[in-house]
Amino acid sequence: MDFGFTEDQQRLRAEVRAFVRKEATPEVIEETYWEAGWGLKSREFLKKAGARGWLTPTWPKRYGGLESSHVEDLIIAEEMSYTGARPPGLVGASMAGPTILRFGSEEQKAEWLPRIARGEIEFALGYTEPQAGSDLAALDIRAVEDGDDFVINGMKTFNTSSHFADYHWLGARTDPDAPKHKGVSLFIVDFKSPGITIRPLWTMAGWRTNEVYYDNVRVPKKNLVGTRGRGFQQIAVALDFERMFPVGPLQRLLDELIGYVKEAKAHGKPLADGEIVRHQLAEMAAEVEVCRLFGFRLAWVLDQGRVPNYESAMAKVFQTEAMNKLTHTAMKVLGPFGQLQRSSKWVPIDGMAEYHHRWQVVETIYAGTSEIMRNIIAQRGLGLPRAQMG
């Protein structure tokens, strides 16, 4: 693959950067970056981006896309994520939409895709249950046929966007007697449906995730996505898209650190003069660049018509662990001041180091733990046998 950008791609990057400077107001950044969610201002921002086709640029034009390459999609995502203007996980654009595009009926594509592309609606991921995290096939929430509906009972946990999203992208068991990988189906559920209760769970990073309870919730059969009983396989494909993270947040934190050490002094000398500081930041600059190349290689694989599998696992494990290392580096460089939150008048780089240091704990867990990612790389990338326990 060619790691350089064409003139058109360079122009696109400049256009997106100018758009973000103008439209990503402090109110938008507060909602999307610091609160990790959506609000009125961030919805306005996403609708403006959607009107340009920038939420779903690879999609067909008839569904609100631009029929662009995945490389251009990642260029857009990088620029938006650098400032924090793009929410951490757009489930509609990055997971639900691509799955509907590949497995949904023509009616579902016409109903859901244009609204996702325009930024009018958002989904919350409904996969994890108390007994079904890394082993997603162990999910047990039940969907039972009843006339023109499915009736759903059970609960989900760690469903982060549920308190502001419009719809639940739900994995539920429709065939309890089938092998566990073959009895799961995917549904679109309106959060306004009677019988749904959403309860908050607060993370150590300060943002909210949720438990979602279903009590005889009726979902129309037309909201079953793809083939009944094939939901697990469809989820696996969608997860490969979720693991293509833009490198913007890492680059922003690194840039802020570099700017800080050039100005801050210790014992009368700039921090940047210290060999340890210079070496640590140089090492992180190399790792952030590797993360960027991983991401664009994934985009290139998608542009070749392949769904990345072990490649996305490689990118996910490396990037999330690089963020872990970067936040630890930031805390060492900043010293005790790095522990201050943004409310303190003494806080450096607006509290980004402390915030990401709390946030990064979960990054090697959600969307597949680092251990699971390494198993995928070993089995599907290297052809090694499945590990035998005991």
N, C-alpha and C positions, 0 to 999 in steps of 0.2 A: 504494500500500500504506500501511497505518497502522503507523508505527514505534513506537507505544505498546503496552504489554502490558496484557492483561486482568487482572482481579482474580485469576482462576484461575491465570494464568501467573505473576503476582507471588507467589502462594502456593507454586507449584511451585518457583520460584527459592529461596524461603526454606527450603522443605523439603529441597531438594538441598543447600543450603549447610549446614544443620544436620547432615545425614547425613555430609557430607564432614568437617566438624569432628570428629565423633565417630569415624568409621571410618578416616580417612586418617592412620594412625599414622606416626611417623617412619620406621619400617621400610618401610611402603608407599611413602612418598615417595622413599626411598633407591633402591628398586628401579625405580620407574616414571619418576621425574624425573631423578635423577642417573645411573642406569645405563641408562636408556632401554630397559627390558625388563620382563619378568615374573619373579616369583619366587613362593614360597609365600604370602607376605603379600599381594602384589598380586593374586594369583589369588583369595584369600579376599575381598578387597575387591570385585573385579569380580563375583564370584558373589553377594555381598550386593546390589550394584547391579543385577545381572541379575534377582534375585528380585523386585525392584520394577518390572521392565520398563524400566529406565533405560538399558540398553545399546542397545536397539533399539525405542524407543518408538513409531516410526511403523509398525512391522510389524503385521500382523493378530494378533489375540489368540490365535488357534489356533496360532501359531508363536512365542508368547512375547512379543509386543509389546503395546502399549496402544492402538493405532490413534489415536495422537496426531498433531499437526501437526509439520511439520519445524521450525517456529519453536520449538516446545516441545523438540524434540530438541536444537536448538542452545543453548537455555537451559540444559539439563542438561549438555551438553558444555562450555559456558563455565565453569560453576561447578566442574566436576571438573578441568578443565585449569588453572584459576587456581592451584590449590594444587600441581599436578603429580601429582595422584592418578590421572588418566587417562593411560595410555601414549600416546606421541606418535602412533602409528598403530594403531588397532584394525582390522586387515585383515578379520577375520571380520565385524564389525558394520558397517563402513563401505564395504567393497568386495566381498568374496566373498558375503556374505549378500544385499545388494541385487541382485547379479547373478543369484544362484540364484533369488531371489524373482521376477525378471523373465523369466529364460530357462530355469530348471531344470525338470525333470520334477516331477510331484506326489510321486513317491517320494523324489527328492532334497530337496525342500522339507521333507517330513516327517522325513527322516533328519538333515539338517544344521541347519536353521534353529532349532529349539527349543534345541539344544545351544549354538549361538552366542549366542542370546538369554540363556541362563542363565549365560553366562560360563564354561562348562565346557571349551570348546576355542578355540584360536586358530590363525590361518593366517599364513603368511609369504608375501609377494608374490614370485612367481617370473617376472618379466618380463625384467629386464635381462641382457644378455650382453655380452662384450667388444666385439662389433661391432654391438650393438643396444641403444642407449640412447635418444636422442631419436627415432631411426628404429626404432620398435618392430617394424615389419613386417619388419625384417631379421633377426629372431631365427631361429636355425638348429637348435636342439635338436630331435631327431627323435622322433616317436612313430609306430611301425609296428604295424599290426594283426597279431595272432597269436592265432587262436582267440577266446577270450572276453576277451582282454586287449589292451592296447597295450604294446609294449616300447619304453622310452624310453632314449635315449643322448644325452649332451651335457653342457653345464654352464651354470650361471647365476652371475652375480656381483652383489654389492651386495644380497644377500637378507637384510635386516637381522634379521628375527625368527626366522630358521631354527634357531638354537640353543636356543630355548625354545618355539617354536610346535609344534603337533601335526600340522598338515597344510600342504602346499605348494599355493598357488593358482597353478598352472603354466600358462603359455602355451607351447605346443609346435607344431612344424610337422608336420601330418598329411598334407599334400598338396604335396610338393615341386615338382610340375610345374605347380601352379596359380599365377596371379599372386600376388605375395607377400602382398598384403592379404587374399587369399581362401584361403590355405592353412594358417591358424593355428587351433588349437582350444584350448579351456580344459579343464584337468583338476584334479581334487582328488587329491592324492597323500599317502599316509600316510608321514610321515618315518621311521617304523620299517621301511619296506620294504627288503628286501635290495638292495644295490647303490648305496645313497645314501651319499655322503661329504660331510661339512660341514667346511669349513676357515675359520678366523676371519680377518677383515680388520679392523684397528683404525683408527678414524678419528682425525683431529686433535682432535676434541671428546672423545675418550676412550671413546666407546662402540663397541660391536662390530657390524660387519656381517659378511657371509659370502660365500664361494664355495660352491656346491652342485654336486656332480658326480653324474651319473647313468650307471651302468654296467649295462645290460640290466635296468632296473627295470621290473617288470611291474605294470601298473595296470589294474584291471578296467574293462571298457567302460562299466559303469554309472556310473563316475566321470567320464565325459565330460560336461561341462556345456553345455547348450544345443545348438546345431546344429554339427555338424562343419564346419570350414572358415569358421565365422563368429566365431571367437574374437577376431579383431582388432576387429571392430565392438562386440562385447560388452565388451572391455577398454576401448574408448573411452568407452562409457557409464559404466563403473565409475570411470574416472579423473575424470569430472565430479563424482562423489560425493567422491572423495578430496580434491579441491581446495576443499572447504568446510571450512576450518580454523576452529576456535573461537579467539577473540581472547584467551582467558585468559592465555597465557604473556606476551604483549606487555603486557597491562594490569598483570600482577603485577610485571614488571620496572620499568615506569613508576612504579607506586605505591611500590615500594621506593626508587627514585631520589628521588622527591619527598620521601618521609619522611627520607631521608638528608640532603638539602640543607637541610632545615629545622633539623636538629640540628648538622650538622658546621660548623666555622668555619674561616675562612682570614683571617689578619691581624686576628683578634679579632671578625670579623663573620660571621654565618651565610652559607653559600654561596648561600642563597636570595635574599640581597640583591643579588647580582650580576646586572646586566641580561642579560649573555650567557647565563648559566645559566637565568634565568627564560624568556628568549625561546626557547632551544633546547628546554626542557621543554614550554613552551606549544605549540610547533610539533609536538612528538611527541604531545602529548595530542590535538591535532586529527587527526593521521594515524591514531592508534589508534582514534579514534571513527569515522573513515571506514572503517577495516577492519571495525569492528563492523557498520556499516550495510551494507557489501558483503555480509557474512555473512548478515544477516537478510533482505536482498533475495534472496539465493540460496535461502534457506529458503522465502520467499514464492513464488518461481518454482516450486519443487518442489510447494508446496501447491496451485498452480494446475494441476497435472498435467503440467507440462513438465519435461524434463530440461535443466538449464542447460548451455550449451556455452561460448559466448564470455563469458557472464556469470561462469562459474566461472574462466575464464582471467583475466578482469579482477581478480577477487578474489584469485586466487593470486599474480599478479605484484605487485599493490599491497601485499598483506600481507607477503610474504616480503621485499620490498625495504624495507618499513617496519621490519621487524625488523632488517634490516641497518643502517638509519639509527639505530635506537634503540640498538643495541649500540655503535655508534661514538660516539653522543652520551654514553652511559654511560661509555665509556672516557675521553672528554675531560673530563667532569664530575668523575670520580673521580681523574683524574691517574694518577701511577705506581701508586697503590694499586689501581687498577682491574685491573692485570695480575696481582694476587695470586690464587692459588687458595684454595679454601675450607679447606685444611689450615693456612694461615697464621693466626697469632693477630691479625695486623693487617688482615686482609681485611675490606673493607666489604660490606654486604648479602649476607653468607654466600657470596661468590664467584660470585653469579649473573651479574654483568656479564662476568667473564672467561669463564665457562662458555658463556654465550650468544654471546659474541663469537667463540668457536671454532666453536660449533654453526651459527651463521647462514651460514657459508660455503657449506654444502651446500643450504640452503633454497631458493636461487634455481636449483638444479639438479634436485633430485629432484622427481618428479611432473610433470615438464615444465619445461624451462629458461625463464627470462624471455624469451629470444629466441623460443622456440616459442610461448609464451603470446601474445606480441605479434603473431605471424603469425596465430594463431587469431582474435584480436580484429580484425585487419585484414581477413581473408578472410570470416569467418563473421559478425562483428558489423557491419563497415562495408561489406561487399560489394566489397572491393578485389580485384584479380586476384592470383593466385599469383605470387610474386616469380620473375623469370627470372634464372637465374645466368649469368655469363659476359658 
